[in-house]
Amino acid sequence: MSTVNFDQLMQPVIQFLGCETPKAWLDEATNNLELLMQDHANCEKKAAGTAMNLMFRYSFFTDLQVKLAQLVREEMLHYEQVLGLMKQRRQEWKALSAGRYAAGLRKDIRTYEPEALVDILVVGAFVEARSCERFYALSPLVDDELGRYYRYLLKSESRHYEDYLALAMDVAKTAKMKNPEEDIRDRISHFRAVEKNLILQPDTVFRFHSGIPKKTE
């Protein structure tokens, strides 16, 4: 059985993102593993729900249907797996409020089609890439069981971000947008800056995709 070179796998993911996760967030995460796992489970469920909603809303894009159906299955499997780990650790399910990350990315999505769908898919790529980068950064810092699980997730999460980018290009070309490659490059650059700001700015709420922890008085 071949071994996965995780450093090599992660190179394009880290290059795609505007920054790596700050040490202050990693320190907070390792001190709050129960909260981290709870929000990770929420993220997997939300990712599946988002993909399912896109399938219904944009049912006329055939390639999008197939890719998103695969993504829904994988996200729900991961959700079930995280719940299993929580149960093994006798961790109770608790409701959590949403952090600012997803809303902070969505606020810059264009309001007209097909550009809106292109932006939604580019945002999806950044969410998946950041998840992948954080699993990679966390894997050597947490206990062995959780570290193995985070490494197991890296291949699928890195593929998800690539799938979202490929779908964005397919949509742009299918809709005959003018200069689709240039448009998507510009949107990637724009959302990279937005995402970087969300990750590097102080954040009073700790979540899986939150920024630098800011201690409240």
C-alpha positions as CSV (number, residue, x, y, z in Angstrom):
1,M,0.0,0.0,0.0
2,S,1.5,3.4,-1.0
3,T,1.9,6.1,1.6
4,V,0.5,9.6,1.1
5,N,3.0,12.4,1.0
6,F,0.9,14.9,3.0
7,D,3.4,17.8,2.6
8,Q,3.3,17.4,-1.2
9,L,-0.5,17.0,-1.1
10,M,-0.9,20.2,0.8
11,Q,1.4,22.4,-1.3
12,P,-1.3,23.6,-3.8
13,V,-3.8,24.0,-1.0
14,I,-1.5,26.3,1.0
15,Q,-0.6,28.2,-2.2
16,F,-4.2,28.7,-3.0
17,L,-4.9,30.3,0.4
18,G,-3.6,33.7,1.3
19,C,-2.1,32.6,4.6
20,E,-1.6,29.7,6.9
21,T,-3.5,29.3,10.2
22,P,-1.8,31.4,13.0
23,K,-0.3,29.6,15.9
24,A,-2.6,31.5,18.3
25,W,-5.6,29.7,16.8
26,L,-3.9,26.3,16.9
27,D,-3.1,26.9,20.6
28,E,-6.7,27.8,21.3
29,A,-7.9,24.7,19.3
30,T,-5.8,22.2,21.2
31,N,-7.1,23.7,24.5
32,N,-10.7,23.4,23.3
33,L,-10.9,20.1,21.5
34,E,-14.5,19.4,22.5
35,L,-15.7,22.7,21.0
36,L,-13.5,22.2,18.0
37,M,-15.1,18.7,17.3
38,Q,-18.6,20.0,17.8
39,D,-18.1,22.8,15.3
40,H,-16.3,20.5,12.9
41,A,-19.4,18.3,13.0
42,N,-21.6,21.4,12.3
43,C,-19.3,22.3,9.4
44,E,-19.7,18.9,7.7
45,K,-23.5,19.0,8.0
46,K,-23.6,22.6,6.7
47,A,-21.3,21.7,3.8
48,A,-23.7,18.8,2.8
49,G,-26.7,21.1,3.1
50,T,-25.1,23.8,1.0
51,A,-24.2,21.3,-1.7
52,M,-27.7,19.9,-1.6
53,N,-29.3,23.3,-1.9
54,L,-27.2,24.1,-5.0
55,M,-28.3,20.8,-6.6
56,F,-31.9,21.9,-6.3
57,R,-31.4,25.5,-7.2
58,Y,-29.2,24.8,-10.3
59,S,-30.6,21.5,-11.5
60,F,-29.9,22.5,-15.2
61,F,-26.1,22.1,-14.7
62,T,-25.6,18.3,-15.2
63,D,-21.9,18.2,-14.2
64,L,-22.7,20.2,-11.1
65,Q,-25.3,17.7,-10.1
66,V,-22.9,14.7,-10.3
67,K,-20.1,16.4,-8.4
68,L,-22.3,17.8,-5.7
69,A,-24.0,14.5,-5.2
70,Q,-20.6,12.9,-4.5
71,L,-19.7,15.8,-2.2
72,V,-23.0,15.5,-0.2
73,R,-22.3,11.8,0.4
74,E,-18.8,12.4,1.6
75,E,-19.7,15.3,3.8
76,M,-22.5,13.3,5.5
77,L,-20.1,10.4,6.0
78,H,-17.7,12.7,7.7
79,Y,-20.5,14.1,9.8
80,E,-21.4,10.6,10.9
81,Q,-17.7,9.9,11.7
82,V,-17.2,13.0,13.8
83,L,-20.4,12.1,15.8
84,G,-19.0,8.7,16.3
85,L,-15.7,10.1,17.7
86,M,-17.7,12.4,20.0
87,K,-19.7,9.5,21.3
88,Q,-16.6,7.4,21.9
89,R,-15.2,10.3,24.0
90,R,-18.5,10.7,25.9
91,Q,-18.9,14.2,24.5
92,E,-22.5,15.5,24.5
93,W,-24.0,17.3,21.5
94,K,-24.4,21.0,22.2
95,A,-25.9,23.7,20.0
96,L,-23.4,26.3,18.8
97,S,-24.0,29.6,17.2
98,A,-22.4,30.3,13.8
99,G,-19.1,32.1,13.6
100,R,-18.5,35.1,11.3
101,Y,-16.5,33.2,8.7
102,A,-19.1,31.9,6.2
103,A,-21.1,35.1,6.3
104,G,-18.0,37.2,5.9
105,L,-17.2,35.3,2.7
106,R,-20.8,35.3,1.4
107,K,-21.3,39.1,1.7
108,D,-19.2,39.7,-1.4
109,I,-21.0,37.2,-3.7
110,R,-22.4,38.9,-6.7
111,T,-26.2,39.1,-6.9
112,Y,-26.8,38.3,-10.6
113,E,-26.4,35.1,-12.5
114,P,-24.3,33.2,-13.6
115,E,-21.8,35.3,-11.7
116,A,-23.5,34.6,-8.4
117,L,-23.1,30.8,-8.8
118,V,-19.5,31.3,-9.9
119,D,-18.8,33.2,-6.7
120,I,-20.6,30.6,-4.5
121,L,-18.4,27.9,-6.0
122,V,-15.2,29.9,-5.5
123,V,-16.3,30.6,-1.9
124,G,-16.9,26.8,-1.5
125,A,-13.3,26.2,-2.7
126,F,-11.9,28.5,0.0
127,V,-13.9,26.9,2.7
128,E,-12.8,23.4,1.7
129,A,-9.2,24.6,1.3
130,R,-9.1,26.2,4.7
131,S,-10.6,23.1,6.3
132,C,-7.9,21.0,4.7
133,E,-5.2,23.3,5.8
134,R,-6.4,23.3,9.4
135,F,-6.7,19.5,9.6
136,Y,-3.1,19.4,8.3
137,A,-1.9,21.9,10.9
138,L,-3.8,20.3,13.8
139,S,-2.9,16.6,13.0
140,P,0.5,16.6,14.8
141,L,-0.9,18.6,17.8
142,V,-3.8,16.6,18.9
143,D,-4.1,13.0,20.3
144,D,-3.1,10.1,18.0
145,E,-6.7,9.0,17.2
146,L,-7.8,12.5,16.2
147,G,-4.6,13.1,14.4
148,R,-5.1,10.0,12.3
149,Y,-8.6,11.0,11.5
150,Y,-7.6,14.5,10.4
151,R,-4.9,13.1,8.1
152,Y,-7.5,10.7,6.7
153,L,-9.6,13.7,5.8
154,L,-6.9,15.5,3.8
155,K,-7.3,13.8,0.5
156,S,-11.1,14.3,0.3
157,E,-10.9,17.9,1.5
158,S,-8.2,18.8,-1.0
159,R,-10.2,17.2,-3.8
160,H,-13.3,19.1,-2.7
161,Y,-11.6,22.5,-3.2
162,E,-10.4,21.4,-6.6
163,D,-13.9,20.2,-7.6
164,Y,-15.4,23.5,-6.6
165,L,-12.9,25.4,-8.7
166,A,-13.5,23.1,-11.7
167,L,-17.2,23.5,-11.4
168,A,-16.9,27.3,-11.3
169,M,-15.0,27.2,-14.6
170,D,-17.5,24.8,-16.1
171,V,-20.4,27.1,-15.2
172,A,-18.6,30.1,-16.6
173,K,-17.9,28.4,-19.9
174,T,-21.4,26.8,-20.1
175,A,-23.0,30.1,-19.5
176,K,-20.7,31.7,-22.1
177,M,-19.4,34.4,-19.8
178,K,-17.0,36.8,-21.4
179,N,-13.4,35.9,-20.4
180,P,-14.3,33.2,-17.9
181,E,-10.7,32.4,-17.0
182,E,-10.0,36.1,-16.2
183,D,-13.2,36.5,-14.2
184,I,-12.5,33.4,-12.1
185,R,-8.9,34.5,-11.5
186,D,-10.2,37.9,-10.4
187,R,-12.8,36.4,-8.0
188,I,-10.2,34.0,-6.6
189,S,-7.9,36.9,-5.9
190,H,-10.8,38.9,-4.3
191,F,-12.0,36.1,-2.0
192,R,-8.4,35.2,-1.1
193,A,-8.0,38.7,0.4
194,V,-11.4,38.5,2.2
195,E,-10.6,35.0,3.6
196,K,-7.1,36.1,4.7
197,N,-8.6,39.0,6.6
198,L,-11.1,36.8,8.3
199,I,-8.4,34.4,9.4
200,L,-5.9,36.9,10.6
201,Q,-8.1,39.4,12.3
202,P,-9.1,39.1,16.0
203,D,-12.2,37.0,16.7
204,T,-14.1,36.9,20.0
205,V,-15.9,33.6,19.1
206,F,-13.8,30.4,18.7
207,R,-14.9,28.2,15.9
208,F,-13.3,25.8,13.4
209,H,-13.0,28.6,10.8
210,S,-12.5,31.6,13.3
211,G,-9.8,34.2,13.3
212,I,-7.1,34.9,15.8
213,P,-8.7,34.4,19.3
214,K,-9.4,37.6,21.1
215,K,-9.8,37.3,24.8
216,T,-12.8,39.1,26.2
217,E,-12.5,41.2,29.3
